Amino acid sequence: MAESAGVDGPDVVGIEPVLEAKGLSQGQIVRKRFLGHSGAIIGLVVFAIIFIMAFTSVGYAGIPGWWKYSHEDVSPLINDGAPTASIFPPAWGEHPFGQDRIGRDLFAMTMRGAQQSITIMIVIGLIAGLIGVIVGALSGYFRGWTEAVLMRLTDVIIIIPALLLAAVMAQLAGRRDSGSWFASFASNNGVLAIGIFLGLISWVGLARLMRGEFLSLREREFVDAARISGASNARIIFKHILPNAVGVLIVNVTLTMSAAILTETALSYLGVGVKAPDTSLGLLISQNQAAFATRPWLFWFPGLFIVLICLSINFIGDGLRDAFDPRQKKFNAKKAAEIEVDPAPVTAFDELKGK
Amino acid sequence: MVTYIVRRLITAALILLGASFLVYLLTAASGDPLEEYRASSAPNKQQLIDARTELLQLDIPAPLRYFKWLGGAAQCLIPFANSCDLGKNIAGQPITDALGHALIQTLTLVTGATILAILIGITLGIVTALRQYSTLDYGVTFMAFLFFSLPIFWVAVLLKEFGAIGFNDFLRNPEVPMATALAIGALSGVITAVAAGGAMKRRLLTGGVAFLFVSAVLIYFSATEWFKNPGLGPVVIAIAGVGIAFAVTLLSAGLKNRKALQSSLIAVGVGLVVYFVIQPLLDEATFLMMVLLAVAAVLVGLAIGFLMGGYDRGQSMRAAALTSFLVGFLIMLDRYMQAWPSYFNNSRVRGRPIATIGASTPNIEGDFWILSLDSFTHLILPTLALILISLAGYTRFTRASMLEIMNMDYIRTARAKGLSERTVVMRHAFRNALIPIATIVAFDIGGLIGGAVITESVFSVRGMGFLFLDGIQHIDPNPVMGVFICVAITAMVFNLIADLAYSALDPRVRVKA
């Protein structure tokens, strides 16, 4: 980086100044770049709004929220259940997103569904990240038998279809009569069970990536230096290699999370995910798709929220990827276009020589 | 190399054994296949239970049943013995038959969608990489993220509502109001202006031309009820053919190569003559004949290029072959359009051509054109849904790969040599950018046959996904195993192909022998 700082330093038009030259730490550089990525910031804001709305409106884990209905309350149909929210004039009304056929409030149901999706997403991110790091680190660092066993295990899990596992789990959870601890846990914490389960199968991609990172990092000089100074394996893994691999990890956990939302909604749609009387965004769409001609809002709002959550997570992930990638030079097209009128400097070198 | 392949195959076989054992046990453990009978009050309840126990061999514990199944499945490995036995499903049908049927359905659904998604995705990726940070790039990037975030079942329901029901209502009375025509024209004008690039004046000019053209065409179509009696006719084919000839030459040889341009234009001329000659033959068309005609078109193109000669015969041959193939496609499209009114008024279709479920209209009769139009109208919506979903990945990946290549030193060298931008992009950059794409394409093709479970279930296509889902719901391990084995084997084989292709295409990468 040091040599390149001279070449495309602050003088080069359109390319942001190399932040390393200013003596900023890695964390500061990453934060600066992330905050400069407008798509990621918009994604973050949208996600924060949805998150706060979803968790405060209908309440969570027994804590009541500010919205007057819950996703199970049935109230008389107003205006045949059509949405009462409007933009001109701005109004919220009794049932902003409308009501379903039997009079449940769609806003409460959508918020509940968004809550479920976000919970599942976070659980999946945590579990998949944790297992992925451990498996990837162990197999990449120790190689040999550890690697062979762990990677073959990963291969087996990758090849088993998630749908089958989800169906098996749904069937096991559905057997209330058998009274096993699993069935009772699943019937009390439906979403958590699905989140944990999806986390347990979606770590495989992460593990492979982390293994690749560890394979290349363990050959670097600073690892040799640490080993010669007597650091233990655990210390090398956690203090020396992992911080260098954390960029790849965070980016891919984000991407796993956005994919997991779609998986959850798809499973709920197929009837092996979240089950009634509880609700999720996928389940809402599946329940209401036949009513598209008569009550289209039942279909629009849950879908809109899936897309918004997933889109904002994807943009955040994209911003993180750009922020963590040291090769990336953020290029300001407008600035470059303003100066490109002058055709004289052909390359960065020519321009610097002139000064 | 051989040791590498052998080792990979042996590992794959062991993984397959382990995974299939797990899948079998999981499916068998997922529930009670006799449940629907246990609660029934039918007088012959015990008899039904016995029959199903007999059929699914429920008296044997699941791990032993797996080995029985494995014994049957192992016979599939004996070539030409025709003693493949994957068990029977809950209705008593042999799995090998069910699989064969489902495979055809799935492949017809997924192949077209994947090929189109790859072609469109790679094109968009390259264009956005060449115009990095332009409005077009930002627009396509946003769309890619949006499509990437769409749940496929949601898209599918929207497509059914607007693409099928809405479009069919439109076809009943195909009149485009003046305002709508102008709006669509303006939209395409804006898109063209954004996509055109270059100076503002050039962009506005292109956008304006596109606006006028699209609006005029729509108003003309509306006035002549073109949507009821579509057709291209020789004039449109001639104009479009000349356009194709110029575009193909521009991309493959450059317009400066006059011989290539002339060969392409001659190919268009030949195509126009053939258009009149071939019409009676096309009335008797079969699938095989169409394939042969396509091959013939390519051969004629090659011959034209060869006869034109010149200093670079290969380029002329390539340009002419591509052009004549595309002109042949136009002629075929025209013939399809001629068949449209009779399909539209078919007693089974009754004026609502775009279908929302299934893979064909039941009991429809007709010639090659009617039947293939029928499967086309059934395939269009699921194909669109699949393209939308998978487009994003290819676009982003190609863009990233192309950007990396465009920053390479050898691209700078190529420019410094004074090569034209076309040669730099098409010869030096594009071909190298394709290497990583080739591997993900191989990867995706491996996942093709098991890939579309949700799409199949939304559009009621009875393919592999349907078979799989149905097996899970009835706690019937045999169909689940059949689908699993097919999907797993293709996935593993194509994984291996992807790795080998990478090292074959990029000599810097060597497989560990």
Chai-1 contact restraints between the chains, C-beta under 6 A:
chainA,res_idxA,chainB,res_idxB,connection_type,confidence,min_distance_angstrom,max_distance_angstrom,comment,restraint_id
A,D155,B,I15,contact,1.0,0.0,6.0,A-B,restraint_1
A,V156,B,I15,contact,1.0,0.0,6.0,A-B,restraint_2
A,V156,B,G18,contact,1.0,0.0,6.0,A-B,restraint_3
A,V156,B,A19,contact,1.0,0.0,6.0,A-B,restraint_4
A,I159,B,A19,contact,1.0,0.0,6.0,A-B,restraint_5
A,I159,B,A488,contact,1.0,0.0,6.0,A-B,restraint_6
A,I160,B,A19,contact,1.0,0.0,6.0,A-B,restraint_7
A,I160,B,V23,contact,1.0,0.0,6.0,A-B,restraint_8
A,A167,B,I472,contact,1.0,0.0,6.0,A-B,restraint_9
A,V168,B,L26,contact,1.0,0.0,6.0,A-B,restraint_10
A,V168,B,S30,contact,1.0,0.0,6.0,A-B,restraint_11
A,Q171,B,S30,contact,1.0,0.0,6.0,A-B,restraint_12
A,Q171,B,G31,contact,1.0,0.0,6.0,A-B,restraint_13
A,L262,B,P151,contact,1.0,0.0,6.0,A-B,restraint_14
A,T265,B,P151,contact,1.0,0.0,6.0,A-B,restraint_15
A,A266,B,I454,contact,1.0,0.0,6.0,A-B,restraint_16
A,Y269,B,F153,contact,1.0,0.0,6.0,A-B,restraint_17
A,I285,B,W154,contact,1.0,0.0,6.0,A-B,restraint_18
A,Q289,B,V157,contact,1.0,0.0,6.0,A-B,restraint_19
A,F292,B,E161,contact,1.0,0.0,6.0,A-B,restraint_20
A,G303,B,W154,contact,1.0,0.0,6.0,A-B,restraint_21
A,I306,B,P151,contact,1.0,0.0,6.0,A-B,restraint_22
A,V307,B,S149,contact,1.0,0.0,6.0,A-B,restraint_23
A,C310,B,S149,contact,1.0,0.0,6.0,A-B,restraint_24
A,L311,B,F145,contact,1.0,0.0,6.0,A-B,restraint_25
A,L311,B,S149,contact,1.0,0.0,6.0,A-B,restraint_26
A,N314,B,F145,contact,1.0,0.0,6.0,A-B,restraint_27
A,N314,B,S149,contact,1.0,0.0,6.0,A-B,restraint_28
A,A333,B,Y133,contact,1.0,0.0,6.0,A-B,restraint_29
